[in-house]
Amino acid sequence: MSISLCMIVKNEEENIKRCLDSVYDIVDEIIIVDTGSTDRTVEIAKKYNAKIYNFEWNNNFSDARNFSLDMASCDWILIMDADDELERKDKDKLILLTKNENVNAYFLQTLSYVGEKPGLDIIMNLNIRLIRNKMGYKFYGAIHEQIKPNDMDKNRKDAIKVENIRFYHYGYINKTVKDKNKRKRNMEIIEKELQREPNNGFMLFNMGSEYYALEDYKKALEYYEESYKSFNPNLGYTPKLLIRMASCYEQLGIYEKELWIIESGLRLYPNFTDLEFLKATTYFKLQKYTLAIKSLNKCIEMGEAPSYLNCLLGVGTFRPYFLLSTIYYLNGDYDEAYKCCIETLKIRPNFMDAFYRIADILFEQKKDSFEIKSTLESFFDGKFDGISYITLCDIFFSKGKYNIALEYILKAEEFTEYEESINYYKGLCLFYQKKFYDAKKCFKIIKSNENFKNSLYYIILCDALTGNIDAALRALKKVEEFDDGNKIVVYKTFLNLILNKKCDIICSDREVSKSYLNPIFELLSVLLKLQRFDEFEKTLEMLNLIESDEVLLLLAKLYYNNGFYKQSYKEFTRSIKIFDKIDAEGLDMMRNALIIINSNSRA
């Protein structure tokens, strides 16, 4: 049976090759409907012998989709976006689906990467992606379009099936969303739909989801609660509506309502593991660890939810084990925490959070460096590559073991595809070993990757801390070509302070001053780790050049995290007296600092 690939595209030059490569050898025809690309999208598609059709964009995704279906001439139609990719292991399974004479459409899995880069987190959805041609299947809805089956198939349960064939979706990685301004476009289309149908539950849900993605949880909840008024458990989007409502309540600290909506959902969908996992994370957040452990064990017992319910990958497998490890770790039960990490990695070997947790446990257990190295290396079964060496370097670097971190990064140098990352880590290790001249050489090599801007700032510090202020000022000018943010202001002020120059107020507005806290405390942290106390003391003056009641609390935490417990306790006390400012983490640190101080004085 033949397959037509149907896609609608616009400015997808960064994605379309990956998509077409994943299916080119199993489709017989490629239909590309372009809605106004101004980049190389069409040029790339032509290399795959695609049939290109231009479609004047009318703010309606269904119209464009249906046009693409009309152009298809094969027996079956595969529906994809340019930022989709078929899992290569599932190709043969997909071809087999077309041989089933009783089925006319298939729901297949969409695994959407979310966050900063692929692999960090995955949200799961079911979408109709494979349909028999000329059977009257059509899209409807201006946005978040859905396929409507023909009248005959609506009443035939065996006409539409769900299959475990995976498509990875890259369209909602943060950078992609920002680049394409997807949220603004989506919201304008949804708003028009809601003007036509104000009580459309699905569109209310979609608008809520746009605000949710923008982290405006209060506004998102307003739309979700309106959508909930017409709740129908038989509609495809309603399980996700419950998840999103619960998440909003959690983000807004409305825990009673969150737990109520979770329990309501579990009564409707008893095998909805995602809700049980969300309940566990809420109990964890509230430090109700016994209840959290009970819920997490129930998640493991339930396993993954059925595909029509499952939203977040791993809620019935590796995620509950990892959260259990976190609870045991926080309560000092390192043996149980370790066991749970091992279970996590058995299920999900590339889940690096568990690997890092194992390192934390080994350090907390005061194992010697040789044993820690041997234990961590054993997880790679002797199969080391650039990424594994960089990971080991990162672990030991984060623990202040710069000599061991440097050993690993030097071993990574044979893997040239990671050259810039390797040079960055090598520079960091040398920098914190106070080998500033050698570190600067490494940082200067970095020209393009995500660490480029950070490298420029480290070059400034290398020059400043070796007394070469003129070179530091030249390096600062170079940074200004690439960065005009608050960090520039902080580093300019830093150079003036170490030259004993009088500095102007950085910011007198309390709200705006918040944006200076991170770069100031990052710089203070670097100087404290280097034990450059003179420069550290001078840089502290920056805290008087902004308007913030958080500075003493943050300074106290900085001292605590670097082992300066007396100074930490003193600054916590000052924060309370001067600003009436303390939080739960600060109270824990203050209590622990006092215990350590008293213990040391008795010794």
C-alpha positions, 0 to 999 in steps of 0.5 A: 500500500502506498503512502503520501506524506502531507505537511503544511510549512512556513520557514522551517529550514532548521527542521524540515531536513530532519523530518524528511530524513526520518520518513523519506524511505517509507513514503511514496509521495511528499506533499508540501503546502507552503504558507509563505516561507521566506527562508530555504524551506522550499529549496530543501524540500525540493531535494526530496522530490516533494510536490510543492503547493503554495497556499495563501495563509488565512489564519486557519490551520484546518483549511491548509491541512485539508488542502494538503489532503486533497493533493494526496494521491496514494492509498494512505496519508501520513500527517506530519509537521516539519518539526516532527521526526518519526522514531526510526525503530518504528518505521516497519511497524508503521508500514504494517499498519497500512496492510490492515484492511479493517482500519481507516485511521490510527492514533499514534504517539506524539512525544513533544520535547519541552524546555531548553533542549531536546531530551530534558522533558517529554510531554505525550499526546495522541494524534491521528497521523495515519488515515486511509485516503479518500474516506472523507476524513477532514480537519476542523478548527482554526487552530489545534486542528483535529481530524473528524472521521466520516459518519460511517467510521464514527459508529465503527469502533474498529475503524480507528485504532491506537498504536504505539508508534512514536513521533518526536515533536521539536516545536515547543522547545523554548528557543523555537517558541520564542523564535517563531512567536508562536504564542502570539500567533496562536492567541490571536487565532484562538481569540477569534474562535472564542468571539464566534463561540464564547463557550467552546470548551476546547478553545477555552482550554487552548487559550488557557494552555497558551497562558500556561506556556507563558507561565501566567498561571492565574490567567490560564486558570481563569480559562481552564475553569471556564472550560471545566464548566462544560466538562465532558470526560469523553472528550479527548482534551479533558484529561489534560484539562484536569492536569493543567488545572491541578498544576495551576493550583499548585503554582498558585499555592492553592493546594486544597483545590489542587488535591480536590481536582486530582481526587475528582480526576482519579474517580473518573479515570482510576488509571490516570497515573499522571494525576497520582504523580502530581498528588505525590509532587504536591505532598513532597512540596508540602514536606508531607513525605509519608503521604508522598512516599505512599503516592509514589509507590502507588504510581509504581504499582499503577505503571504508565497510564493508558496512552489516551491518558498519559501526558508526562513520560515516566510517571509510572516508571522512572519518575516516582523512583527518582522522587523517592530517591530525593525524599530519602536523600533529603532525610539522610537515608542515603542507602535507600536513596541510592537504591531508588537511583539505581532503579531509576537508571535501570528503567531510564539509563540516560536520566542523568539527574539520577546519576548526579544524585548518586554522586551527591550521595557518595560525597555525602557519605564521605567516600574517598575520591578513588571510590567515588571515581570507580563507582561513577565510572562503573556505570559506563561499562568501560564505554567512554565518549566525549559526553561521558567524560564531560559529565564526570568532569562536571560532577567533580567540578561542581564539588570543587574537585578541580584537579579530578575534573581536569583529568576527565576533561583532558581525556575528553580531548580526543573526541573533537566533536565536543571541542568547544565544550571541552575547552570551556570546561578545561578553562573553568578547571584551570580558572578555579585552580588559579591558573588564570593565564592558561584558563584565558587561552582556553576561553579565547578558543571558544567562538560559537557555542552556548558558552561563548558569552560566559567565556568572555566574562571569564576572560575579563576576570582572568585579566582583572585577577592578574592585575591586567586591568587595561586588558580587562577593560578591552575584553569588556568592550568586546563583550558589549558587542554581544551583550547589553544586559545587566551583567555588563553593568555589574562587571564595569562596576566591579572593575571600578571597585577594584581600582578603588574608584567611586561608583555611581548608584547602579539602580534605585528602583526596587523592582528593577534592582531584582534583575541585578541580583543574579549577576552580582551574586554570581560574581561574588560566588566566583570570588569567594570560591577563589578565596580572593577576599580583597576583591570579594570585600570590594565587590560587596559594595555593589549591594549598597548600589542597588535597592533590595531587601533581599541582599543580606538573605542572599549573602547569608546563603552564599556564605553558608553554601561555601562553608563560612558558617559564622559569617552566614549566621551573622548575615541571616541575623542582620537580614531579620533585624534590618529587613525582616527577611527570612525564608524556610530555606534560610531558617534551615541553614541558620539552624544548621549553621548554629549547630556547626558553630557550636560543635566547632567551639566545643571541639 
